[in-house]
Amino acid sequence: MIPLSILDLAPVCEGSDTTAAFANMLELAQQADELGYRRFWLAEHHNMPGIASAATAVLIGHVAGGTQRIRVGAGGIMLPNHAPLQAAEQFGTLASLYPDRIDLGLGRAPGTDQPTARALRRYFDSADQFPQDVRELLHYFEPAQPGQAVQAVPGAGLRVPVWILGSSLFGARLAASLGLPYAFASHFAPDSMDEALAVYRRDFRESATLKRPHAMLALNVVASESEAESRRLFTSQQQSFVNLRRGNPGRIPPPVDDIDTFWQPHEKVGVERALACTVLGDAQQVGEGIAAFVDRHQPDELLLTANIYDHRARLRSFELAMQAWHARHAA
């Protein structure tokens, strides 16, 4: 039974605020800890009214401090927005506070729009520097050498697992060449998933930290007491995708009874393609859906995500998903 993990964006719902979003985030992480999820990852986004996880490292510390066993990490830190030394120091600090519980996933997208990327004052227009920056960051986690001019303090000599994130072949090739674990963003960009996995596994080179390829796929999962209710809950995420593509990103909207009254036919096609890696329904349907996805793609781990408007329904969804996964294997 491969492990399940959670990707969270600290979603901000209509009629709510970031304070409530952070309280909900922590409650979800604590439930995930109790249920046996392996990881709780937060994603860096900027200038997104419905996503409050911009200060990702700060929130990781908050979640790690409020949980006991679950690994907490970044899915990911968008390295174009950060100097490698700063990222190494931040995650060296987290790893010192919470030993053997911190993950660092790295992505090369800015996690925002072009004006905001420029406001972050890094290298949005030259993201080809990403592989060089990853290598520099990895160097800061190595034991400091005598006379080394620049050290990450804390960070040097700490075992902080570094993942490469991606939604294309670029990240797959980089992760393979560096011998790092790879997480693919199949929850919103599934088109290259199979090819990226094949490239990563074919080209993987053994490293000091990883002997064989290790791939994690992201999957949208919405579970409730019935398929009809799960489909209704999922309309919040569908609306958010449409709003983003219309250039009107906002807070997470409440679900609607008929999503076809909201989107245009061409929008439906685009969103359904982006969210093709989705499993929803009651517990049995979700268990079967997760199993079918795993059988087809053979990931080493799964990263579940769901932007559900009602917090209690969201907690219940992740609870049912884990129960269904255990029940599937117990049977």
PyMOL commands that set and color helices and strands:
alter all, ss='L'
color gray80, all
select helices_A, chain A and resi 18-35+56-65+79-81+84-97+114-119+124-140+169-178+193-203+227-245+259-261+265-274+283-297+311-330
alter helices_A, ss='H'
color red, helices_A
select strands_A, chain A and resi 4-8+39-42+71-78+102-107+162-166+182-184+215-223+278-281+301-305
alter strands_A, ss='S'
color yellow, strands_A
deselect
rebuild
show_as cartoon
